[in-house]
Amino acid sequence: MGMSEAIRSVLQQYVGFTGRARRSEYWWWTLAVVLATIIVSVVEVTLGLFGLSTILSLAIFLPGLAVSVRRLHDTGRSGWWLLVVLVPLIGFLIILFFAIQDSQPGTNDYGPNPKGA
């Protein structure tokens, strides 16, 4: 899955908290968000159009949350594991570890393997 496919997939499932998301979908989305944030920040500073980053944050919050939950589902974990990020530093590292892991083979409680294997 390439970047454009991943972005399209995440935006099509804007608030889809069911199912599973492959690593490529999650990480391409994350890269796109980082790049968009950098671009919006540069535009804000250059043109003095403050508030664009707030609009971007609001626009990507739900799809980012949904793809994160689906990524956890892909590793066989409940989306409630995202709450662990509320634990400073350690929570972020735990979620990072989960996001890096490969898909759980076969069908799990959250649906069939998106890899098709």
TORTIVO-564968 format. One record per residue: residue number from 1; residue in one letter; x, y, z of N, C-alpha, C, O in turn. Coordinates in nm, 3 decimals. Each point is the difference from the previous one (the first is absolute). Example, Ala and Ser with C-alpha at 12.3 -4.5 7.8 and 13.67 -1.06 7.14 Angstrom:
<atoms>
(atom 1, A, (1.319, -0.569, 0.780), (-0.089, 0.119, 0.000), (0.090, 0.120, 0.000), (0.104, -0.002, 0.066))
(atom 2, S, (-0.139, 0.107, -0.138), (0.082, 0.119, 0.006), (-0.077, 0.109, 0.073), (0.051, 0.111, 0.017))
</atoms>
This chain:
<atoms>
(atom 1, M, (0.085, -0.118, 0.000), (-0.085, 0.118, 0.000), (0.089, 0.124, 0.000), (0.090, 0.012, 0.083))
(atom 2, G, (-0.116, 0.077, -0.176), (0.076, 0.124, -0.008), (-0.064, 0.111, 0.081), (-0.105, -0.018, 0.062))
(atom 3, M, (0.171, 0.134, -0.064), (-0.049, 0.112, 0.081), (-0.139, 0.045, -0.044), (-0.087, 0.021, 0.084))
(atom 4, S, (0.065, -0.005, -0.213), (-0.131, 0.048, -0.046), (-0.110, -0.100, 0.032), (-0.110, 0.039, 0.039))
(atom 5, E, (0.138, -0.168, -0.054), (-0.098, -0.103, 0.035), (-0.031, 0.004, 0.150), (-0.116, -0.011, 0.040))
(atom 6, A, (0.220, 0.026, 0.041), (-0.019, 0.003, 0.145), (-0.084, 0.121, 0.041), (-0.092, -0.013, 0.081))
(atom 7, I, (0.122, 0.128, -0.135), (-0.077, 0.121, 0.034), (-0.144, -0.017, -0.043), (-0.092, 0.033, 0.075))
(atom 8, R, (0.072, -0.085, -0.196), (-0.136, -0.022, -0.050), (-0.075, -0.099, 0.091), (-0.116, 0.022, 0.033))
(atom 9, S, (0.183, -0.129, 0.006), (-0.062, -0.101, 0.086), (-0.039, 0.058, 0.135), (-0.110, -0.024, 0.050))
(atom 10, V, (0.200, 0.101, 0.009), (-0.029, 0.059, 0.132), (-0.114, 0.099, -0.010), (-0.088, 0.003, 0.087))
(atom 11, L, (0.087, 0.079, -0.191), (-0.105, 0.100, -0.013), (-0.134, -0.062, -0.037), (-0.105, 0.053, 0.036))
(atom 12, Q, (0.106, -0.166, -0.109), (-0.125, -0.068, -0.031), (-0.061, -0.063, 0.125), (-0.122, -0.012, 0.011))
(atom 13, Q, (0.207, -0.026, 0.082), (-0.047, -0.058, 0.127), (0.017, 0.105, 0.110), (0.050, -0.030, 0.109))
(atom 14, Y, (-0.093, 0.152, -0.138), (0.024, 0.117, 0.085), (-0.023, -0.027, 0.148), (0.083, 0.036, 0.084))
(atom 15, V, (-0.193, -0.100, -0.053), (-0.029, -0.034, 0.140), (-0.026, -0.150, 0.013), (-0.080, -0.042, 0.084))
(atom 16, G, (0.146, -0.037, -0.165), (-0.015, -0.145, 0.003), (0.092, -0.061, 0.105), (0.119, -0.016, -0.023))
(atom 17, F, (-0.176, -0.017, 0.137), (0.080, -0.055, 0.109), (-0.003, -0.152, 0.001), (0.055, -0.063, 0.091))
(atom 18, T, (-0.118, 0.003, -0.191), (-0.004, -0.146, -0.008), (0.092, -0.047, -0.111), (0.030, 0.075, -0.093))
(atom 19, G, (0.014, -0.197, 0.104), (0.088, -0.055, -0.101), (0.146, 0.013, 0.038), (0.034, 0.025, 0.116))
(atom 20, R, (0.051, -0.042, -0.214), (0.143, -0.003, 0.024), (0.072, 0.090, -0.100), (-0.047, 0.018, -0.112))
(atom 21, A, (0.161, 0.037, 0.152), (0.081, 0.085, -0.087), (0.142, -0.055, -0.004), (0.061, -0.026, 0.104))
(atom 22, R, (-0.010, 0.008, -0.224), (0.137, -0.049, -0.016), (0.101, 0.103, 0.049), (-0.032, 0.118, 0.016))
(atom 23, R, (0.153, -0.166, 0.007), (0.108, 0.092, 0.041), (0.021, 0.108, -0.103), (0.016, 0.117, 0.034))
(atom 24, S, (-0.017, -0.155, -0.162), (0.027, 0.099, -0.105), (-0.105, 0.111, 0.001), (0.034, 0.117, -0.016))
(atom 25, E, (-0.160, -0.154, 0.034), (-0.106, 0.101, 0.006), (0.025, 0.095, 0.116), (-0.008, 0.121, -0.017))
(atom 26, Y, (0.037, -0.173, 0.134), (0.023, 0.082, 0.119), (0.120, 0.092, -0.017), (-0.008, 0.120, 0.029))
(atom 27, W, (0.121, -0.176, -0.074), (0.122, 0.080, -0.008), (-0.002, 0.100, -0.115), (0.057, 0.109, 0.013))
(atom 28, W, (-0.120, -0.143, -0.126), (-0.013, 0.099, -0.107), (-0.088, 0.115, 0.046), (0.028, 0.116, -0.030))
(atom 29, W, (-0.135, -0.148, 0.102), (-0.087, 0.105, 0.055), (0.078, 0.090, 0.096), (-0.011, 0.122, -0.005))
(atom 30, T, (0.090, -0.185, 0.090), (0.079, 0.076, 0.097), (0.098, 0.093, -0.071), (0.014, 0.116, 0.038))
(atom 31, L, (0.053, -0.166, -0.141), (0.093, 0.083, -0.078), (-0.074, 0.116, -0.066), (0.048, 0.113, 0.000))
(atom 32, A, (-0.165, -0.141, -0.058), (-0.078, 0.105, -0.065), (-0.041, 0.108, 0.100), (0.003, 0.119, -0.033))
(atom 33, V, (-0.039, -0.159, 0.153), (-0.039, 0.096, 0.104), (0.119, 0.086, 0.041), (-0.013, 0.121, 0.017))
(atom 34, V, (0.129, -0.183, -0.001), (0.121, 0.075, 0.037), (0.034, 0.101, -0.110), (0.028, 0.116, 0.029))
(atom 35, L, (-0.031, -0.160, -0.155), (0.031, 0.091, -0.111), (-0.102, 0.114, -0.009), (0.038, 0.115, -0.021))
(atom 36, A, (-0.166, -0.148, 0.036), (-0.104, 0.104, -0.004), (0.018, 0.100, 0.113), (-0.020, 0.120, -0.019))
(atom 37, T, (0.057, -0.168, 0.136), (0.022, 0.088, 0.115), (0.116, 0.095, -0.027), (-0.007, 0.118, 0.032))
(atom 38, I, (0.115, -0.171, -0.088), (0.115, 0.085, -0.032), (-0.038, 0.106, -0.103), (0.035, 0.117, 0.015))
(atom 39, I, (-0.106, -0.158, -0.120), (-0.040, 0.094, -0.105), (-0.091, 0.108, 0.056), (0.019, 0.118, -0.029))
(atom 40, V, (-0.118, -0.157, 0.107), (-0.093, 0.097, 0.058), (0.073, 0.094, 0.095), (-0.032, 0.119, 0.004))
(atom 41, S, (0.126, -0.168, 0.072), (0.077, 0.085, 0.091), (0.082, 0.102, -0.077), (0.007, 0.116, 0.039))
(atom 42, V, (0.056, -0.159, -0.147), (0.079, 0.093, -0.082), (-0.091, 0.106, -0.062), (0.035, 0.118, -0.001))
(atom 43, V, (-0.152, -0.159, -0.049), (-0.094, 0.096, -0.059), (-0.049, 0.098, 0.105), (-0.011, 0.120, -0.026))
(atom 44, E, (-0.018, -0.170, 0.146), (-0.046, 0.088, 0.108), (0.103, 0.106, 0.032), (-0.032, 0.118, 0.012))
(atom 45, V, (0.157, -0.160, 0.003), (0.105, 0.094, 0.037), (0.030, 0.096, -0.115), (0.017, 0.120, 0.021))
(atom 46, T, (-0.012, -0.173, -0.143), (0.036, 0.082, -0.116), (-0.108, 0.102, -0.032), (0.031, 0.118, -0.023))
(atom 47, L, (-0.156, -0.161, 0.021), (-0.108, 0.089, -0.041), (-0.075, 0.062, 0.117), (-0.084, 0.088, -0.020))
(atom 48, G, (0.114, -0.132, 0.140), (-0.067, 0.054, 0.118), (-0.145, -0.042, 0.011), (-0.082, 0.070, 0.060))
(atom 49, L, (0.049, -0.184, -0.119), (-0.137, -0.050, 0.004), (-0.016, -0.097, 0.117), (-0.015, -0.121, -0.020))
(atom 50, F, (0.018, 0.172, 0.138), (-0.006, -0.085, 0.118), (-0.139, -0.058, 0.018), (-0.100, 0.065, -0.027))
(atom 51, G, (0.096, -0.188, 0.073), (-0.125, -0.071, 0.017), (-0.012, -0.118, -0.094), (-0.085, -0.088, 0.020))
(atom 52, L, (0.169, 0.084, -0.123), (-0.004, -0.111, -0.094), (0.038, -0.132, 0.066), (-0.057, -0.105, -0.032))
(atom 53, S, (0.151, 0.109, 0.124), (0.042, -0.123, 0.067), (-0.113, -0.054, 0.089), (-0.014, -0.121, 0.017))
(atom 54, T, (-0.065, 0.211, 0.037), (-0.116, -0.044, 0.079), (-0.101, -0.070, -0.089), (-0.055, -0.104, 0.037))
(atom 55, I, (0.031, 0.161, -0.154), (-0.094, -0.060, -0.096), (0.051, -0.137, -0.044), (-0.077, -0.095, -0.009))
(atom 56, L, (0.208, 0.086, -0.020), (0.059, -0.128, -0.040), (-0.014, -0.103, 0.113), (-0.036, -0.115, -0.025))
(atom 57, S, (0.065, 0.157, 0.146), (-0.010, -0.092, 0.114), (-0.142, -0.054, 0.017), (-0.019, -0.119, 0.026))
(atom 58, L, (-0.079, 0.206, -0.040), (-0.139, -0.044, 0.011), (-0.039, -0.093, -0.114), (-0.076, -0.095, 0.019))
(atom 59, A, (0.129, 0.122, -0.139), (-0.034, -0.080, -0.117), (0.060, -0.141, 0.007), (-0.061, -0.095, -0.050))
(atom 60, I, (0.178, 0.081, 0.109), (0.067, -0.130, 0.001), (-0.017, -0.077, 0.131), (0.046, -0.113, 0.011))
(atom 61, F, (-0.112, 0.173, 0.087), (-0.013, -0.067, 0.129), (-0.075, -0.133, -0.010), (0.053, -0.104, 0.039))
(atom 62, L, (-0.176, 0.107, -0.089), (-0.080, -0.123, -0.006), (0.058, -0.106, -0.093), (0.005, -0.117, 0.039))
(atom 63, P, (0.038, 0.153, -0.162), (0.058, -0.107, -0.082), (0.129, -0.056, 0.061), (0.026, -0.119, -0.014))
(atom 64, G, (0.053, 0.202, 0.080), (0.121, -0.048, 0.066), (-0.031, -0.094, 0.115), (0.067, -0.101, 0.019))
(atom 65, L, (-0.169, 0.136, 0.057), (-0.043, -0.086, 0.110), (-0.053, -0.133, -0.053), (0.031, -0.106, 0.054))
(atom 66, A, (-0.110, 0.113, -0.161), (-0.059, -0.122, -0.058), (0.107, -0.093, -0.055), (-0.006, -0.120, 0.023))
(atom 67, V, (0.104, 0.175, -0.096), (0.104, -0.087, -0.056), (0.088, -0.057, 0.111), (0.051, -0.111, -0.013))
(atom 68, S, (-0.034, 0.183, 0.120), (0.077, -0.051, 0.114), (-0.072, -0.117, 0.067), (0.061, -0.100, 0.037))
(atom 69, V, (-0.192, 0.114, -0.022), (-0.079, -0.109, 0.058), (0.004, -0.122, -0.091), (0.017, -0.113, 0.046))
(atom 70, R, (-0.035, 0.136, -0.177), (0.005, -0.113, -0.094), (0.137, -0.065, -0.003), (0.011, -0.121, -0.019))
(atom 71, R, (0.096, 0.200, 0.039), (0.135, -0.058, 0.005), (0.015, -0.089, 0.123), (0.059, -0.108, -0.008))
(atom 72, L, (-0.112, 0.152, 0.121), (0.003, -0.083, 0.120), (-0.082, -0.128, -0.022), (0.040, -0.108, 0.045))
(atom 73, H, (-0.153, 0.120, -0.113), (-0.080, -0.118, -0.031), (0.081, -0.098, -0.084), (-0.011, -0.121, 0.018))
(atom 74, D, (0.092, 0.173, -0.109), (0.078, -0.087, -0.087), (0.102, -0.082, 0.078), (0.039, -0.109, -0.043))
(atom 75, T, (0.004, 0.160, 0.156), (0.095, -0.074, 0.084), (-0.073, -0.082, 0.106), (0.064, -0.061, 0.086))
(atom 76, G, (-0.198, 0.059, -0.092), (-0.078, -0.081, 0.092), (-0.032, 0.068, 0.132), (-0.036, -0.067, 0.097))
(atom 77, R, (0.048, 0.199, -0.092), (-0.026, 0.074, 0.124), (-0.122, 0.089, -0.015), (-0.035, 0.042, -0.110))
(atom 78, S, (-0.028, -0.014, 0.220), (-0.114, 0.089, 0.003), (0.046, 0.145, -0.024), (0.113, 0.036, 0.033))
(atom 79, G, (-0.200, 0.044, -0.090), (0.029, 0.141, -0.021), (0.017, 0.077, 0.130), (0.058, 0.108, 0.002))
(atom 80, W, (-0.110, -0.164, 0.107), (0.013, 0.065, 0.130), (0.146, 0.010, 0.043), (0.033, 0.079, 0.089))
(atom 81, W, (0.055, -0.157, -0.150), (0.142, 0.010, 0.031), (0.055, 0.139, -0.030), (0.104, 0.039, 0.053))
(atom 82, L, (-0.172, 0.037, -0.139), (0.047, 0.136, -0.031), (0.004, 0.089, 0.125), (0.076, 0.096, 0.005))
(atom 83, L, (-0.156, -0.129, 0.093), (0.000, 0.081, 0.122), (0.132, -0.007, 0.075), (0.027, 0.084, 0.086))
(atom 84, V, (0.056, -0.183, -0.119), (0.130, -0.011, 0.067), (0.091, 0.119, -0.034), (0.096, 0.025, 0.072))
(atom 85, V, (-0.126, 0.048, -0.180), (0.082, 0.117, -0.033), (-0.016, 0.110, 0.104), (0.079, 0.095, 0.002))
(atom 86, L, (-0.178, -0.106, 0.084), (-0.016, 0.098, 0.108), (0.108, -0.015, 0.107), (0.019, 0.090, 0.082))
(atom 87, V, (0.051, -0.203, -0.082), (0.113, -0.020, 0.090), (0.121, 0.066, -0.066), (0.041, -0.044, -0.108))
(atom 88, P, (0.016, 0.146, 0.168), (0.110, 0.072, -0.065), (0.116, -0.091, -0.044), (0.042, -0.089, 0.074))
(atom 89, L, (0.006, 0.113, -0.194), (0.113, -0.067, -0.065), (-0.018, -0.150, -0.017), (0.006, -0.050, -0.112))
(atom 90, I, (-0.029, -0.022, 0.219), (-0.012, -0.145, -0.008), (-0.121, -0.039, -0.085), (0.007, -0.096, -0.078))
(atom 91, G, (-0.116, 0.167, 0.090), (-0.120, -0.029, -0.077), (0.025, 0.014, -0.149), (-0.042, -0.084, -0.079))
(atom 92, F, (0.112, 0.191, 0.039), (0.034, 0.020, -0.141), (0.087, -0.114, -0.051), (-0.021, -0.050, -0.110))
(atom 93, L, (0.117, 0.009, 0.190), (0.090, -0.108, -0.042), (-0.074, -0.133, -0.015), (0.031, -0.078, -0.089))
(atom 94, I, (-0.128, 0.053, 0.175), (-0.079, -0.122, -0.009), (-0.081, 0.000, -0.130), (-0.002, -0.100, -0.072))
(atom 95, I, (-0.064, 0.211, 0.042), (-0.079, 0.009, -0.123), (0.090, -0.009, -0.122), (-0.037, -0.063, -0.099))
(atom 96, L, (0.154, 0.124, 0.104), (0.096, -0.010, -0.110), (0.040, -0.146, -0.022), (0.006, -0.046, -0.114))
(atom 97, F, (0.020, -0.025, 0.222), (0.035, -0.142, -0.010), (-0.114, -0.079, -0.066), (0.026, -0.084, -0.086))
(atom 98, F, (-0.150, 0.109, 0.126), (-0.115, -0.069, -0.058), (-0.015, 0.035, -0.148), (-0.030, -0.087, -0.081))
(atom 99, A, (0.051, 0.214, 0.046), (-0.018, 0.043, -0.139), (0.106, -0.059, -0.092), (-0.025, -0.018, -0.119))
(atom 100, I, (0.142, -0.011, 0.172), (0.109, -0.056, -0.080), (-0.021, -0.148, -0.027), (0.050, -0.053, -0.099))
(atom 101, Q, (-0.122, -0.015, 0.187), (-0.017, -0.145, -0.013), (-0.075, -0.037, -0.127), (-0.080, 0.077, -0.053))
(atom 102, D, (0.108, -0.199, 0.004), (-0.066, -0.052, -0.118), (-0.145, -0.036, 0.031), (-0.038, -0.014, 0.116))
(atom 103, S, (-0.039, -0.001, -0.220), (-0.140, -0.040, 0.014), (-0.011, -0.136, 0.067), (0.087, -0.086, -0.015))
(atom 104, Q, (-0.195, 0.067, 0.088), (-0.029, -0.131, 0.056), (-0.047, -0.087, -0.117), (-0.093, 0.038, -0.072))
(atom 105, P, (0.155, -0.153, 0.052), (-0.035, -0.083, -0.116), (-0.144, -0.049, 0.006), (-0.056, -0.023, 0.108))
(atom 106, G, (-0.002, 0.008, -0.225), (-0.136, -0.052, -0.008), (-0.104, 0.097, 0.050), (0.026, 0.119, 0.019))
(atom 107, T, (-0.144, -0.172, 0.003), (-0.110, 0.081, 0.051), (0.008, 0.008, 0.152), (0.026, -0.100, 0.067))
(atom 108, N, (-0.048, 0.219, -0.014), (-0.006, 0.014, 0.146), (-0.138, 0.055, 0.037), (-0.090, 0.003, -0.084))
(atom 109, D, (0.073, 0.040, 0.207), (-0.130, 0.050, 0.047), (-0.048, 0.123, -0.076), (-0.118, 0.034, 0.006))
(atom 110, Y, (0.207, 0.033, -0.078), (-0.033, 0.126, -0.064), (-0.016, -0.012, -0.151), (-0.028, 0.099, -0.068))
(atom 111, G, (0.046, -0.219, 0.015), (-0.023, -0.019, -0.143), (0.113, -0.076, -0.067), (0.095, -0.043, 0.066))
(atom 112, P, (-0.106, 0.026, -0.196), (0.102, -0.073, -0.075), (0.128, 0.082, -0.013), (-0.002, 0.122, 0.011))
(atom 113, N, (0.110, -0.192, -0.033), (0.130, 0.066, -0.018), (-0.004, 0.086, -0.126), (-0.031, -0.052, -0.107))
(atom 114, P, (0.063, 0.182, 0.118), (-0.005, 0.087, -0.119), (0.106, -0.035, -0.104), (-0.010, 0.042, -0.115))
(atom 115, K, (0.111, -0.118, 0.154), (0.101, -0.044, -0.096), (-0.054, -0.107, -0.093), (0.055, -0.026, -0.107))
(atom 116, G, (-0.165, -0.036, 0.148), (-0.058, -0.105, -0.079), (0.067, -0.134, 0.018), (-0.034, -0.096, -0.068))
(atom 117, A, (0.130, 0.090, 0.161), (0.073, -0.126, 0.021), (-0.072, -0.087, 0.100), (0.047, -0.110, 0.031))
</atoms>
